[in-house]
Amino acid sequence: MALKDQDIQGLQGMVDKWSQIPESDYGRYKAKDGNWYEIVNTQDGTTEAIAVAPVVDGKTDYSQTAIVVAGT
């Protein structure tokens, strides 16, 4: 699954929620678009961002990892 601009825009709405998840609870989460993503890392502070990779056929596709920052 190649991430499209539309996918990234949808993920931007999830940054606030997902960036609050402690590292010990990282895992797979379903986005509003119905697709599953695995949280790879988060960054709190001035800029909240998450690194996510899509889950395709039960496997995380790290080649499609995206760093997503909350939109304004």
C-alpha distances in whole Angstrom, upper triangle without the diagonal:
4,6,9,13,13,11,13,16,15,15,18,20,19,20,24,23,21,23,26,25,27,25,27,24,21,19,16,16,15,15,16,14,13,10,11,11,14,16,17,20,22,25,28,30,31,27,25,22,19,16,13,10,7,8,7,10,12,11,10,8,11,10,8,11,12,16,17,21,22,23,27
4,6,10,11,9,11,14,14,14,17,19,19,20,23,23,21,23,26,25,27,26,27,26,22,20,18,18,17,16,17,14,15,12,13,12,15,17,17,20,21,24,27,29,29,25,24,20,18,15,13,10,9,11,10,13,15,14,12,9,11,9,7,10,11,14,15,19,20,21,25
4,7,8,6,7,10,11,10,13,15,15,16,20,20,18,20,23,23,25,24,26,24,20,19,16,16,15,13,15,12,14,11,12,11,13,15,15,18,19,21,24,26,26,22,20,17,15,13,11,9,8,11,11,15,16,15,13,10,11,10,7,9,8,11,12,15,17,17,21
4,5,5,6,9,10,11,13,15,16,17,20,21,20,21,25,25,27,26,29,27,23,22,19,18,17,14,15,12,14,12,14,14,17,18,19,20,21,22,25,27,26,23,21,18,17,15,13,13,11,14,15,18,20,19,17,14,15,14,10,12,11,13,13,15,17,16,19
4,5,5,6,9,10,11,13,15,16,19,20,19,20,24,24,27,27,29,27,24,23,21,19,18,15,15,13,16,14,16,15,18,18,19,20,20,21,23,25,24,20,19,17,16,15,14,14,14,17,18,21,23,22,19,17,17,16,13,13,11,13,11,13,14,13,16
4,5,5,6,9,10,12,13,15,18,19,18,20,23,24,27,27,29,27,24,22,20,18,16,12,12,10,13,12,15,15,18,18,20,21,21,22,24,26,25,21,20,17,17,16,15,15,14,17,17,21,22,22,20,18,19,18,14,15,13,14,12,14,14,13,16
4,5,5,6,9,11,11,13,16,17,16,17,21,21,24,23,26,23,20,19,16,14,12,9,10,8,10,9,11,11,14,15,17,18,18,20,22,24,24,20,18,15,14,13,11,11,10,13,14,17,18,18,16,15,16,15,12,12,10,12,10,13,13,13,17
4,5,5,6,9,10,11,14,15,14,15,19,19,22,22,24,22,19,19,17,15,14,11,11,10,13,12,13,12,14,14,15,16,16,17,19,21,20,17,15,12,11,11,10,11,11,14,16,20,20,19,17,15,15,15,11,11,8,9,7,9,10,10,14
4,5,5,7,9,11,13,15,15,16,19,20,23,23,26,24,21,21,19,16,15,11,11,10,14,13,15,14,17,16,18,18,17,18,19,21,20,17,15,13,13,14,13,14,14,17,19,22,23,23,20,19,19,19,15,14,11,12,9,10,9,8,11
4,5,6,7,10,12,13,13,15,18,18,22,22,25,22,19,19,16,13,12,8,7,7,10,10,12,12,15,15,17,18,17,19,20,22,21,18,16,14,13,14,12,14,13,16,17,20,21,21,19,18,19,19,15,15,12,13,10,11,10,10,13
4,5,5,7,10,10,10,12,15,15,18,19,21,19,16,15,13,11,10,7,8,9,11,10,11,9,12,11,14,14,13,15,16,19,19,15,13,11,9,10,9,11,11,14,16,19,19,19,16,16,16,17,14,12,10,10,7,9,8,10,13
4,5,5,8,10,10,11,14,15,19,19,22,20,18,18,16,14,14,10,11,12,14,14,14,13,15,13,15,15,13,14,15,16,16,13,10,9,9,11,11,14,14,17,20,23,23,22,19,19,19,19,16,14,11,10,6,6,5,6,9
4,6,7,8,9,11,13,15,18,20,22,20,18,18,16,13,13,9,9,11,13,14,15,14,16,14,17,17,15,15,16,17,17,14,12,11,11,14,13,16,16,18,21,24,23,24,21,21,21,22,19,17,14,13,9,9,6,7,10
4,6,6,6,8,10,11,15,16,19,16,14,14,13,10,10,7,8,11,12,12,12,11,12,11,14,14,12,14,14,16,17,14,11,10,9,11,11,14,14,16,19,22,21,21,18,19,19,21,17,15,13,12,9,9,8,10,12
4,5,5,6,9,10,13,14,17,15,13,15,14,12,13,10,12,14,16,15,14,12,13,10,13,11,9,10,10,13,13,10,7,6,6,9,10,13,15,17,21,24,22,22,19,19,18,20,17,15,12,10,7,7,5,9,11
4,6,6,7,10,13,15,18,16,15,16,16,14,15,13,13,16,18,18,17,15,15,13,15,13,10,11,10,12,12,11,7,8,9,13,13,17,18,20,24,27,25,25,22,23,22,24,21,18,16,13,11,9,7,10,11
4,6,6,7,11,13,16,13,12,14,14,11,12,11,12,15,16,16,15,14,14,12,15,13,11,12,12,14,16,14,10,11,10,13,13,16,17,19,22,25,23,23,21,22,21,24,21,18,17,15,12,12,10,13,15
4,5,6,9,10,13,10,9,10,11,9,11,10,12,15,15,15,13,11,10,8,11,10,8,10,11,14,16,14,10,9,7,10,10,13,14,16,20,22,20,20,17,19,18,21,18,15,14,12,11,11,11,14,16
4,6,8,9,13,11,10,12,13,12,14,13,16,18,19,18,16,13,12,9,11,9,6,7,7,10,12,10,7,7,6,9,11,14,16,18,22,25,23,22,19,20,19,21,19,16,14,12,10,10,10,13,16
4,6,9,11,10,10,13,14,13,16,15,17,20,20,20,18,16,14,11,13,11,8,9,8,11,14,13,9,10,10,13,14,17,19,21,24,27,24,24,21,23,22,24,22,19,18,15,14,13,13,16,18
4,6,8,6,7,10,11,11,14,14,17,20,19,19,16,14,12,9,11,10,8,11,11,14,17,16,12,12,10,12,13,16,18,18,22,24,21,21,19,21,20,23,21,18,17,16,15,15,15,19,21
4,5,5,7,10,13,13,17,18,20,23,23,21,18,16,13,11,12,10,9,11,11,14,17,17,14,14,12,14,14,17,19,20,24,26,23,22,19,22,20,24,23,19,19,17,17,17,18,22,24
4,5,5,9,12,14,17,18,21,23,23,21,18,15,12,9,9,8,8,11,12,15,19,17,14,14,11,12,13,15,18,18,22,24,21,20,17,19,18,21,20,17,17,16,17,18,19,22,25
4,6,9,12,14,18,20,23,25,24,22,19,16,13,11,11,11,12,14,15,19,22,21,18,17,15,15,15,17,19,19,23,24,21,20,18,21,19,23,23,19,20,19,20,21,22,26,28
4,6,9,11,14,16,19,22,20,19,16,14,11,9,11,11,12,15,16,19,22,21,17,17,14,14,14,16,17,17,20,22,18,18,16,19,19,22,21,19,19,19,19,20,20,24,27
4,7,9,13,14,18,19,18,16,13,11,7,6,7,8,10,13,15,18,21,19,16,14,11,11,10,12,14,14,17,19,16,15,13,16,15,18,18,15,16,15,16,18,18,22,25
4,7,10,13,16,17,16,14,10,8,5,6,8,10,12,16,18,21,24,22,18,16,13,12,10,11,11,11,14,16,12,12,10,14,14,17,16,14,15,16,16,19,20,23,26
4,7,10,13,14,12,10,6,5,4,7,10,12,14,17,19,23,25,22,19,17,13,12,9,9,9,8,11,13,10,10,9,12,13,16,15,13,15,16,16,18,19,22,25
4,6,10,11,10,8,6,5,6,8,11,13,14,17,19,22,24,21,18,16,13,13,10,10,10,9,13,14,12,13,12,14,15,18,16,14,15,16,15,17,17,20,22
4,7,8,6,6,4,6,9,11,14,16,17,20,21,24,26,23,19,17,14,15,11,12,10,10,12,14,13,14,13,15,17,19,16,16,16,17,15,18,17,19,22
4,5,5,6,6,7,10,11,15,16,16,19,20,23,24,21,17,15,13,14,11,12,10,11,14,16,15,16,15,16,17,19,16,15,14,15,13,15,14,16,19
4,5,7,9,11,14,15,18,19,19,21,22,24,25,22,19,17,16,17,14,15,13,14,16,18,18,19,18,19,20,22,18,18,16,17,15,16,15,15,18
4,6,9,11,14,16,19,20,20,23,24,27,27,24,21,19,17,17,14,14,12,13,14,16,17,18,17,17,19,20,17,17,16,17,15,17,16,17,19
4,7,10,13,15,19,21,21,24,25,28,29,26,23,20,18,18,15,14,11,11,12,14,14,16,15,16,19,20,17,17,17,19,17,20,19,20,23
4,7,10,13,16,18,19,22,24,27,28,25,22,19,16,15,12,11,8,8,9,11,11,13,12,13,15,16,14,14,14,16,15,18,18,20,23
4,7,10,13,16,17,20,22,26,27,24,20,18,14,13,10,9,6,5,8,10,9,10,9,11,13,15,13,13,13,15,15,18,18,20,24
4,6,9,12,13,17,19,22,24,21,18,15,11,10,6,5,4,5,9,12,10,10,8,9,10,13,10,9,10,12,12,15,16,19,22
4,6,9,11,15,18,21,23,20,17,14,10,9,5,5,6,7,10,13,11,10,7,9,9,12,11,9,11,12,13,16,17,20,23
4,6,8,11,14,18,20,17,14,11,7,6,5,7,9,10,14,17,14,13,10,12,11,14,12,9,10,10,11,13,15,18,21
4,7,11,14,17,19,17,14,11,8,5,5,7,10,12,15,18,16,13,10,11,9,12,11,8,9,9,11,14,16,19,23
4,7,10,14,16,14,11,9,6,5,7,10,13,15,19,21,19,17,14,15,12,15,14,10,10,9,11,12,15,18,21
4,7,10,12,10,7,6,4,6,9,12,15,18,21,24,22,20,17,18,15,18,16,13,11,9,9,10,12,16,18
4,7,9,7,5,5,6,9,12,15,19,21,24,28,26,24,20,21,18,20,19,15,13,10,10,9,11,15,17
4,7,6,5,7,9,12,15,19,21,24,27,30,28,27,23,24,22,24,22,18,16,13,12,11,11,15,16
4,5,6,9,12,15,18,22,25,27,31,34,32,30,27,27,25,26,25,21,19,15,14,12,12,15,16
4,6,10,13,16,19,23,26,29,32,35,34,32,28,28,26,27,25,22,19,15,14,11,11,13,14
4,6,10,13,16,20,22,25,28,32,31,29,25,25,23,24,22,18,15,12,10,7,8,11,12
4,7,11,13,17,19,22,26,29,27,26,23,23,21,22,20,17,14,10,9,6,7,10,12
4,7,10,13,16,19,22,26,24,23,19,19,17,18,16,13,10,7,5,4,7,10,13
4,6,10,13,15,19,22,21,19,15,16,14,16,14,10,8,6,5,7,9,12,15
4,7,10,13,16,20,18,16,13,12,10,12,10,7,5,4,6,9,12,15,18
4,7,9,13,16,15,13,10,10,8,11,8,5,5,7,8,11,13,16,19
4,7,9,13,12,10,6,6,6,8,6,4,6,9,11,14,16,19,22
4,6,10,10,8,6,6,8,9,7,7,9,12,13,16,18,20,23
4,7,6,5,4,6,9,11,10,10,12,15,16,20,21,23,27
4,5,5,6,7,10,11,10,12,15,18,19,22,24,25,29
4,6,8,9,13,14,14,16,18,22,22,26,27,29,32
4,7,9,13,15,15,15,18,21,22,25,26,29,32
4,6,9,11,12,13,16,19,20,24,26,28,31
4,6,9,9,9,12,15,17,20,22,25,28
4,5,6,7,11,14,16,20,22,24,28
4,5,5,9,12,14,18,21,23,27
4,6,9,12,15,19,22,23,27
4,6,10,12,16,19,20,24
4,7,10,13,16,18,22
4,6,10,13,15,18
4,7,10,12,16
4,7,9,12
4,6,9
4,7
4
